Amino acid sequence: MTTRSDELLQIFEEYDASAAKKLKTDGPKKKSLWEEDFEVKWPAMPVNAVGAKRVSDLLECKPNKLPGPDFEMPMFDREQSWPEYVQVHIPSPDEADIEHYVMPIEAAYWVCYALRVNKPFFCSGVKGCGKSTLPKRICALLNWPFIRKQSAKDLDSSEFFGQWKAEEGNTVFVPGDLPQAAVMGAVFLIDEISNLPPELHPALHQVAEKGGRIYLNSQAGDVETKIVELAETFRLGASDNTRGQGDSRGHYSGTDVMNSATMDRFRVMVVMDYMDRKLEKKVLKNTVPGVTDLLADKMLNVAARVRAAYSAGDLSDTLSMRPLIEWAEKAILTHDIMGSLTMTMLNKIESESERKEIESYVQASFGGLLNEK
């Protein structure tokens, strides 16, 4: 005979079993950093783009090799997308300084990101690592105008923003490089920006801000005539060797600590180092015809030891990709390994002990091959 107590017990057991099953099936809701239903929306493509290309295709790598999700970059047509006066500023992929350059995936990904979402970017790293070559190469592949402005201590605001000049008996205002690049929609790279006079840094603040514009203080007229609106495709970039922190070792003479407020406005900070050995070997062989695998390996062995000693403060100079290519070019023509390095690098080093140290690296790497002609 089933009692009321037995019936209640059965109900509770069934309830507990159902609750346990639901808990096991659904479980407690796992917390996530991201909203489940949030749809990521990239900015619209520029109106003068003729197509799109995924970053993985641009960098010639598989999507899983990228540091983040794959996305599309705008593709432009040299003639359809740009007026004739702008076309001359579009770099060609076969230009000597970028033809054989191999883009490092992570750095290139973030420069592409900055260009895609219109964020000012800053590339910093050791000399010869490709800080200014990287954005130029990307622009060449996309047919995007690229202007590289070299910094110097004697530059003043007129170089950037414009000045009054006498032309044919009249005084006219001639816009500087920055407003010209802004109007044409180019990628404007301020190279070695920490060499700029510090008083110029704040002048870049407005153009580097979201929804920025350029204000021409020297232009005559009312406020509206002094304002330059930025073209949809205008992008601002900078590069230097010191992350905007200046140089305390004397290797990059003339650099200053940059205004912190200026650095804040560069939203994407890309720090670059030398390419990995495999890529450097590829660049060396592609750039200098006649370089064998053996020669490239021996030279890269020397470069690795020089760079390590430089980083440790034991040498005053390093062997970046630029002199490495120059060393290889001389060696191919003369078959003189040590003499080629001497003319490329060693004669620039004042300390005899440092020169002897580097020579010992060459001896250790090449051994008896040094005498091979």
C-alpha positions in Angstrom: 0.0 0.0 0.0 1.4 3.4 -1.1 1.2 6.1 1.5 1.1 9.8 1.0 4.7 10.0 2.3 5.8 7.5 -0.4 4.1 9.6 -3.1 5.8 12.8 -1.9 9.2 11.1 -1.8 8.8 9.9 -5.3 7.8 13.4 -6.5 10.9 14.9 -4.8 13.2 12.2 -6.3 11.8 12.8 -9.8 12.3 16.5 -9.4 15.9 16.1 -8.2 16.7 13.8 -11.1 15.2 16.2 -13.6 17.1 19.2 -12.0 20.3 17.2 -12.0 19.9 16.2 -15.6 19.2 19.8 -16.7 22.3 21.0 -14.7 24.4 18.3 -16.4 23.0 19.2 -19.9 23.0 22.9 -19.7 25.5 23.5 -16.9 26.2 26.9 -15.5 26.5 29.5 -18.2 30.2 30.0 -19.0 31.3 33.6 -18.8 32.9 35.0 -22.0 34.9 38.1 -22.8 32.8 38.6 -26.0 29.1 39.1 -26.5 27.7 36.1 -28.2 25.3 37.9 -30.6 27.6 40.9 -31.3 28.3 41.3 -35.0 31.8 42.6 -35.8 31.5 45.3 -38.5 34.5 46.6 -40.3 34.4 50.1 -41.8 33.0 50.3 -45.3 35.5 50.1 -48.2 36.6 53.4 -49.6 34.4 54.6 -52.5 37.3 54.5 -55.0 38.3 50.9 -54.2 37.7 48.6 -57.1 37.8 45.3 -55.1 39.2 43.7 -52.0 42.0 41.3 -51.0 42.2 39.3 -47.8 45.3 39.9 -45.6 46.3 36.2 -45.9 46.4 36.6 -49.7 48.3 39.8 -49.5 50.9 38.3 -47.2 50.9 35.0 -49.0 50.3 32.9 -45.9 47.6 30.6 -44.6 44.9 32.4 -42.5 45.9 30.3 -39.4 49.3 31.9 -39.5 47.9 35.4 -38.9 47.8 36.8 -35.3 44.1 37.5 -35.6 41.1 37.0 -37.8 41.6 37.4 -41.6 40.0 40.5 -43.1 39.7 42.3 -46.4 41.9 45.2 -47.5 40.7 47.7 -50.2 42.2 47.1 -53.7 42.7 50.2 -55.9 43.2 50.6 -59.6 46.1 52.9 -60.5 44.1 54.7 -63.2 40.5 54.1 -62.2 40.9 55.0 -58.5 43.2 58.0 -58.7 43.6 61.2 -60.7 46.7 61.4 -62.8 48.6 63.7 -60.4 48.2 61.2 -57.6 49.3 58.1 -59.7 52.9 59.2 -59.6 52.9 58.5 -55.8 51.8 54.9 -56.1 54.9 52.7 -55.6 55.5 49.7 -57.9 56.1 46.3 -56.3 59.2 45.9 -58.5 61.0 49.0 -57.1 64.5 48.1 -56.0 64.0 48.8 -52.3 60.8 46.7 -51.9 61.0 44.1 -54.7 62.6 41.4 -52.7 61.4 42.5 -49.3 59.6 39.7 -47.3 56.9 41.1 -45.1 57.0 39.8 -41.5 53.5 38.5 -40.8 52.7 39.9 -37.4 54.0 43.4 -38.2 52.4 43.5 -41.6 49.1 42.3 -40.1 48.9 45.2 -37.7 49.9 47.8 -40.3 47.2 46.4 -42.5 44.8 46.7 -39.6 45.8 50.4 -39.1 45.3 51.2 -42.8 41.9 49.3 -42.8 40.3 51.0 -39.8 42.1 54.4 -40.2 44.3 54.4 -37.1 47.6 56.3 -37.1 50.4 53.7 -36.9 54.0 53.8 -35.6 56.7 51.3 -36.7 59.8 51.2 -34.5 62.8 48.9 -34.5 66.5 48.5 -35.1 68.0 49.9 -38.2 67.6 47.9 -41.4 64.6 45.9 -40.2 62.2 47.3 -42.8 60.2 49.9 -40.7 59.6 52.2 -43.7 59.8 49.4 -46.3 56.9 47.5 -44.9 54.1 50.1 -45.3 55.5 51.0 -48.7 55.4 47.4 -49.8 51.8 47.0 -48.6 50.8 50.2 -50.5 52.5 48.9 -53.7 50.4 45.7 -53.5 47.2 47.6 -53.0 47.9 50.5 -55.5 47.6 53.0 -52.6 49.5 56.3 -52.9 52.5 56.4 -50.5 54.5 59.5 -49.5 57.5 59.2 -47.2 58.6 62.4 -45.5 62.1 62.3 -44.2 62.6 64.0 -40.8 65.4 66.4 -40.0 66.3 68.9 -37.3 66.1 71.9 -39.7 62.5 71.2 -40.8 60.0 73.8 -39.7 56.2 73.9 -39.9 56.2 75.3 -43.4 57.6 72.1 -44.7 54.6 70.2 -43.3 51.8 72.8 -43.5 52.7 75.3 -46.2 54.1 78.8 -46.7 53.6 82.0 -48.7 55.7 82.3 -51.9 56.2 84.8 -54.6 55.0 83.5 -58.0 54.8 85.6 -61.2 54.6 88.9 -59.2 52.0 87.6 -56.8 52.2 86.2 -53.3 50.5 82.9 -53.1 50.1 80.3 -50.3 51.6 76.9 -51.3 50.3 74.0 -49.2 53.0 71.8 -47.5 53.5 68.0 -47.9 50.9 67.1 -45.2 47.8 68.9 -46.6 48.7 67.8 -50.1 48.9 64.1 -49.0 45.7 64.6 -47.1 43.8 65.9 -50.1 45.1 63.2 -52.5 44.3 60.4 -49.9 47.8 59.0 -49.6 49.5 57.1 -46.8 51.8 59.7 -45.3 54.8 58.2 -43.4 56.9 60.5 -41.3 60.2 58.6 -41.3 62.5 58.9 -38.3 59.9 61.1 -36.6 62.0 61.4 -33.4 64.5 63.5 -35.4 61.8 66.1 -35.9 62.1 69.3 -33.9 60.1 68.7 -30.7 58.0 71.8 -31.2 56.5 70.2 -34.4 55.1 67.2 -32.5 52.0 69.0 -31.1 51.2 70.4 -34.6 50.4 66.8 -35.6 47.8 66.2 -32.9 44.7 67.3 -34.7 45.4 65.4 -37.9 46.1 62.2 -35.9 42.8 62.3 -34.0 39.6 60.5 -34.9 37.7 62.7 -37.4 40.8 64.9 -37.6 41.5 67.7 -40.0 44.4 70.1 -40.7 44.4 73.7 -39.7 46.7 76.0 -41.7 47.7 78.7 -39.3 49.7 80.6 -42.0 46.9 80.6 -44.5 45.1 83.9 -44.9 41.4 84.4 -44.7 38.7 83.3 -42.3 38.7 80.0 -40.3 36.9 78.0 -42.9 39.6 78.7 -45.6 42.3 77.5 -43.1 40.7 74.0 -42.6 41.8 71.1 -44.8 39.5 68.1 -44.6 41.1 64.7 -44.9 40.3 62.5 -47.9 38.7 59.1 -47.0 41.8 57.2 -47.9 44.3 59.4 -46.1 46.4 57.6 -43.5 49.1 58.8 -41.1 52.1 56.7 -40.1 55.5 57.2 -38.5 58.7 55.3 -38.0 61.8 55.6 -35.8 64.5 53.5 -34.1 63.8 54.3 -30.5 60.0 53.9 -29.9 59.9 57.6 -29.5 62.1 57.4 -26.3 65.3 58.9 -27.7 68.7 57.2 -27.6 71.0 57.1 -24.6 73.7 54.9 -26.2 74.5 57.4 -29.0 73.7 54.9 -31.8 70.9 57.1 -33.2 72.3 60.6 -32.9 69.8 63.5 -33.1 66.8 61.6 -31.8 64.7 63.1 -29.0 62.2 61.8 -26.5 58.9 62.5 -28.2 56.0 64.3 -26.7 53.9 61.8 -24.8 50.7 63.3 -26.0 51.9 62.8 -29.6 52.8 59.2 -29.0 49.3 58.6 -27.6 47.8 59.5 -30.9 49.5 56.8 -32.7 47.0 54.1 -31.9 48.9 51.1 -33.4 52.4 50.6 -32.2 54.4 48.1 -34.2 57.8 47.1 -32.9 59.9 45.3 -35.4 63.1 43.2 -35.1 65.2 41.5 -37.7 63.4 38.9 -39.8 63.9 35.3 -38.7 66.8 33.5 -40.3 64.8 31.7 -42.9 63.3 34.9 -44.2 66.6 36.7 -44.1 68.2 34.0 -46.2 65.4 34.2 -48.7 65.8 38.0 -49.0 69.6 37.7 -49.3 69.4 35.1 -52.1 66.6 36.9 -53.9 68.3 40.3 -53.8 71.8 39.3 -54.6 72.0 36.9 -57.6 74.8 34.3 -57.1 74.5 33.9 -53.4 74.6 30.2 -52.6 73.0 28.5 -49.6 76.4 28.0 -48.0 77.5 31.6 -48.4 74.2 32.9 -47.1 74.4 30.6 -44.0 77.9 31.7 -43.2 77.1 35.3 -43.5 74.0 35.0 -41.4 76.1 33.2 -38.7 78.4 36.2 -38.6 75.4 38.6 -38.5 73.8 36.6 -35.6 77.0 36.9 -33.5 77.4 40.6 -34.3 73.8 41.4 -33.4 74.1 39.5 -30.1 77.3 41.4 -29.1 75.7 44.7 -30.1 72.6 44.0 -28.0 74.9 43.1 -25.1 76.7 46.5 -25.4 80.0 44.9 -26.6 79.9 46.4 -30.1 79.1 49.9 -31.2 77.6 48.8 -34.5 75.4 46.0 -35.8 75.0 44.1 -39.0 71.5 44.8 -40.3 70.0 43.6 -43.5 71.1 46.6 -45.5 74.9 46.1 -44.9 74.4 42.4 -45.1 73.2 42.7 -48.7 76.0 45.1 -49.5 78.6 42.7 -48.1 77.1 39.9 -50.2 77.1 42.1 -53.4 80.8 42.9 -52.9 81.7 39.3 -52.1 80.0 37.9 -55.2 82.0 40.3 -57.4 85.4 40.1 -55.7 85.3 36.7 -53.9 87.0 38.4 -51.0 84.9 37.7 -47.9 86.9 39.7 -45.3 87.8 42.6 -47.6 84.2 43.0 -48.6 83.1 43.1 -45.0 85.9 45.6 -44.2 84.8 48.0 -46.9 81.1 47.6 -45.9 81.3 47.7 -42.1 84.6 47.3 -40.3 86.1 50.5 -41.6 83.2 52.4 -40.0 84.2 51.1 -36.5 86.8 53.2 -34.7 87.7 50.6 -32.1 90.4 48.2 -33.2 89.4 45.7 -30.6 85.8 45.7 -32.0 87.1 45.2 -35.5 89.2 42.3 -34.4 86.2 40.8 -32.5 84.1 40.8 -35.7 87.0 39.4 -37.7 87.1 36.5 -35.3 83.4 35.8 -36.0 84.1 35.7 -39.7 87.1 33.3 -39.1 85.0 31.1 -36.9 82.1 30.9 -39.4 84.0 30.6 -42.7 87.2 28.8 -41.5 89.3 27.6 -44.5 86.7 28.8 -47.0 88.0 32.3 -46.5 90.9 31.4 -48.8 88.6 30.1 -51.5 88.7 32.4 -54.6 
